[in-house]
Amino acid sequence: MKIPTVSELFEIILIKYRWVFVVLFLLPISILYTLYEAISQRLSLHIKGSQKIHDSLVKDIQAQIHLRNKTEPQRKMCTGRPGWKAMSFRAGKYKETFWKIDLGKLVNIFAIDTDKNLIWVEPLVTMKQLTTALNPLHLTIPIVPELDDLTVSGLIMGMGVETQSHCYGLFQHCCVAYDVLLPTGELVRCSANENPDLYYAIPGSYGTLGFVVAVAIRLIPAKKYVKLRYIPFKQISNLDRLGNEMLKLATESGHDFIEAIVYSLDNVVLITGTMTDEYVLEKMNSIGYFWKPWFYKHVEEILQSNEIKEEYIPLQHYYHRHSRSIFWELSEIVPFGNHPLFRYFFGWTLPIKISLLKRTQGKTIKKLYEKHHVLQDMIVPLSALKDSLVFFDAKTGIYPIWLCPIRLPSLPGMLRLQSGKEEMYVDIGVYGNVRVTSYQAKKTTRELECFVREHHGFQMLYADCYMTREEFGKMFDHELYEKMRRRYTCEEAFPEVYEKINICART
Ligand SMILES: Cc1cc2nc3c(=O)[nH]c(=O)nc-3n(C[C@H](O)[C@H](O)[C@H](O)COP(=O)(O)OP(=O)(O)OC[C@H]3O[C@@H](n4cnc5c(N)ncnc54)[C@H](O)[C@@H]3O)c2cc1C
């Protein structure tokens, strides 16, 4: 028998007893890291003259680009953010060889203009930072993607979806202007009126047109609570009704939030929410407190009762309702994480930093993930919902599945719709270990991608992409993107999006 090496032994322990490592080692580090981030973010909110500081940070970045242009103009550029810090399961191989431009200090909110209802932020500002800063002002951004650590520029570059998307579209559709550093180092502002071609080409360009150094995001009024209504659907024949009901709710006014959690083809809960300043005390549920059940587990209990239920949740708790359990991903790492004992004694240590989980996963866990784990968000027309769920069920068997309707406007750029008019789409979020034996990462993902393409849908760019360049070109409209690459001489400075996101380009 081959005696395992120390590192193999370490990995075997890591897999079998990953929860020990996570609970005893990773959680305490995660707490310190979160504390450090929270303090530095709080401090950054109170820095006076942030615009000045911002301008000087941008100058530093310009200097980095100029240096590269002078010394190694043939070497392509990318952001200096290490791969393990990003939310995507993968890290780009190009990080090892490209000229890295350090944007790491661009983490501040530097202006809130309540007259124009705009907030100006630097690209690495996170969703948690935004809700923490805006909540006391009774303001919010129209779309707040779920996980605390998602960054503004990451969501613009790779698409951002949330339960407000049926009203406002994707995250990029709430962004009214970008400041971009072009390959020459020139700073350009773009919006629907100023350099509109660049403005529409930036979303989905994955850092291949320039570096975004500031973003103006629309602000809307916020209320204190969300009144939630849970509607269980308990028969497979109801899947048609689910799609119709989702479309009806998404197109009528009065629903600020819509999502559905699919526990199996005949067990779905549709959830709608409306912002409100009033609440009924008996129906108040502050779900975000650490001792409370994980949100998807709470919803599952409502499903068992098979009755429509209403409750009130504080807005901030609602925005980050899936964060503690990373949707349902944490249940596979800490299986007892939702047990009341764990919640009461250790619940306050969550959410764990995804970046730390990634940093410490080791090769063996990574390989297992590659073989058996799916992390995909596919955006398909809402009319294809039932067929998509049946197809995903057959190919992966993964549950729960997250559904979120999206009103997609037909704008120029990567996501230009073939129909040429606004359409209601739905995000199908599949996260977890596969439950069917026929699953093979490459073959199955290609089948899913083909299904999505045939239905004129899109795959989120953070996910594993097995498409060929031609297939990718069919899914995403490259016309405006290529025009901008030529106009701003990006070919020498950056790879194409496909070259950054296809499976061979990532580790
Ligand atoms: C478990 C899980 C759950 C998720 N849940 C959601 C969800 O609820 N809603 C949702 O919308 N998405 C979700 N996502 C996906 C998420 O939207 C993407 O990962 C997205 O790209 C944001 O990730 P990030 O902030 O880590 O950005 P990064 O991965 O760091 O950035 C993406 C790319 O953009 C480029 N880039 C970043 N900053 C700049 C810049 N300033 N200038 C130029 N280029 C830049 C870089 O090339 C980078 O590789 C989820 C992902 C995971 C893994």
The ligand as an SDF file (V2000), in Angstrom:
LIG
                    3D

 53 58  0  0  0  0  0  0  0  0999 V2000
  -21.8270   31.0530   -4.5770 C   0  0  0  0  0  0  0  0  0  0  0  0
  -22.0500   32.1820   -5.5430 C   0  0  0  0  0  0  0  0  0  0  0  0
  -23.2170   32.9050   -5.4610 C   0  0  0  0  0  0  0  0  0  0  0  0
  -23.4420   33.9610   -6.3310 C   0  0  0  0  0  0  0  0  0  0  0  0
  -24.5860   34.6630   -6.1810 N   0  0  0  0  0  0  0  0  0  0  0  0
  -24.8380   35.6760   -6.9770 C   0  0  0  0  0  0  0  0  0  0  0  0
  -26.0350   36.4590   -6.8200 C   0  0  0  0  0  0  0  0  0  0  0  0
  -26.8360   36.2420   -5.9340 O   0  0  0  0  0  0  0  0  0  0  0  0
  -26.2660   37.4590   -7.6820 N   0  0  0  0  0  0  0  0  0  0  0  0
  -25.3640   37.7380   -8.6640 C   0  0  0  0  0  0  0  0  0  0  0  0
  -25.6040   38.6360   -9.4210 O   0  0  0  0  0  0  0  0  0  0  0  0
  -24.2320   37.0410   -8.8250 N   0  0  0  0  0  0  0  0  0  0  0  0
  -23.9370   36.0180   -8.0170 C   0  0  0  0  0  0  0  0  0  0  0  0
  -22.7740   35.3200   -8.1870 N   0  0  0  0  0  0  0  0  0  0  0  0
  -21.8490   35.6010   -9.2940 C   0  0  0  0  0  0  0  0  0  0  0  0
  -21.1960   36.9560   -9.2850 C   0  0  0  0  0  0  0  0  0  0  0  0
  -22.0960   37.8640   -9.8540 O   0  0  0  0  0  0  0  0  0  0  0  0
  -19.9330   36.9880  -10.0960 C   0  0  0  0  0  0  0  0  0  0  0  0
  -18.9900   36.1700   -9.5040 O   0  0  0  0  0  0  0  0  0  0  0  0
  -19.4810   38.4230  -10.3650 C   0  0  0  0  0  0  0  0  0  0  0  0
  -18.5290   38.4530  -11.3970 O   0  0  0  0  0  0  0  0  0  0  0  0
  -18.9890   39.1900   -9.1410 C   0  0  0  0  0  0  0  0  0  0  0  0
  -17.8590   38.6480   -8.5720 O   0  0  0  0  0  0  0  0  0  0  0  0
  -16.7010   39.5190   -7.8780 P   0  0  0  0  0  0  0  0  0  0  0  0
  -17.2520   40.7210   -7.2400 O   0  0  0  0  0  0  0  0  0  0  0  0
  -15.9350   38.5550   -7.0570 O   0  0  0  0  0  0  0  0  0  0  0  0
  -15.8410   40.0530   -9.1430 O   0  0  0  0  0  0  0  0  0  0  0  0
  -14.5000   39.5180   -9.7690 P   0  0  0  0  0  0  0  0  0  0  0  0
  -14.6350   38.0680  -10.0380 O   0  0  0  0  0  0  0  0  0  0  0  0
  -13.3420   39.9900   -8.9940 O   0  0  0  0  0  0  0  0  0  0  0  0
  -14.5400   40.3200  -11.1330 O   0  0  0  0  0  0  0  0  0  0  0  0
  -14.9900   39.7560  -12.3340 C   0  0  0  0  0  0  0  0  0  0  0  0
  -14.0310   40.1860  -13.4590 C   0  0  0  0  0  0  0  0  0  0  0  0
  -14.2730   41.5410  -13.7580 O   0  0  0  0  0  0  0  0  0  0  0  0
  -13.0640   42.1770  -14.0780 C   0  0  0  0  0  0  0  0  0  0  0  0
  -12.9510   43.3630  -13.2420 N   0  0  0  0  0  0  0  0  0  0  0  0
  -13.1940   43.4650  -11.9190 C   0  0  0  0  0  0  0  0  0  0  0  0
  -13.0220   44.7370  -11.5160 N   0  0  0  0  0  0  0  0  0  0  0  0
  -12.6730   45.4490  -12.5980 C   0  0  0  0  0  0  0  0  0  0  0  0
  -12.3920   46.8180  -12.8370 C   0  0  0  0  0  0  0  0  0  0  0  0
  -12.4420   47.7080  -11.8660 N   0  0  0  0  0  0  0  0  0  0  0  0
  -12.0730   47.2170  -14.0870 N   0  0  0  0  0  0  0  0  0  0  0  0
  -12.0290   46.3170  -15.0840 C   0  0  0  0  0  0  0  0  0  0  0  0
  -12.2900   45.0150  -14.9240 N   0  0  0  0  0  0  0  0  0  0  0  0
  -12.6270   44.5790  -13.7030 C   0  0  0  0  0  0  0  0  0  0  0  0
  -11.9420   41.2060  -13.8780 C   0  0  0  0  0  0  0  0  0  0  0  0
  -11.5470   40.6990  -15.1220 O   0  0  0  0  0  0  0  0  0  0  0  0
  -12.5640   40.0910  -13.0820 C   0  0  0  0  0  0  0  0  0  0  0  0
  -12.0580   38.8560  -13.4230 O   0  0  0  0  0  0  0  0  0  0  0  0
  -22.5000   34.2810   -7.3290 C   0  0  0  0  0  0  0  0  0  0  0  0
  -21.3190   33.5590   -7.4090 C   0  0  0  0  0  0  0  0  0  0  0  0
  -21.0730   32.5310   -6.5290 C   0  0  0  0  0  0  0  0  0  0  0  0
  -19.7810   31.7990   -6.6320 C   0  0  0  0  0  0  0  0  0  0  0  0
  1  2  1  0
  2  3  1  0
  2 52  2  0
  3  4  2  0
  4  5  1  0
  4 50  1  0
  5  6  2  0
  6  7  1  0
  6 13  1  0
  7  8  2  0
  7  9  1  0
  9 10  1  0
 10 11  2  0
 10 12  1  0
 12 13  2  0
 13 14  1  0
 14 15  1  0
 14 50  1  0
 15 16  1  0
 16 17  1  0
 16 18  1  0
 18 19  1  0
 18 20  1  0
 20 21  1  0
 20 22  1  0
 22 23  1  0
 23 24  1  0
 24 25  2  0
 24 26  1  0
 24 27  1  0
 27 28  1  0
 28 29  2  0
 28 30  1  0
 28 31  1  0
 31 32  1  0
 32 33  1  0
 33 34  1  0
 33 48  1  0
 34 35  1  0
 35 36  1  0
 35 46  1  0
 36 37  1  0
 36 45  1  0
 37 38  2  0
 38 39  1  0
 39 40  1  0
 39 45  2  0
 40 41  1  0
 40 42  2  0
 42 43  1  0
 43 44  2  0
 44 45  1  0
 46 47  1  0
 46 48  1  0
 48 49  1  0
 50 51  2  0
 51 52  1  0
 52 53  1  0
M  END
$$$$
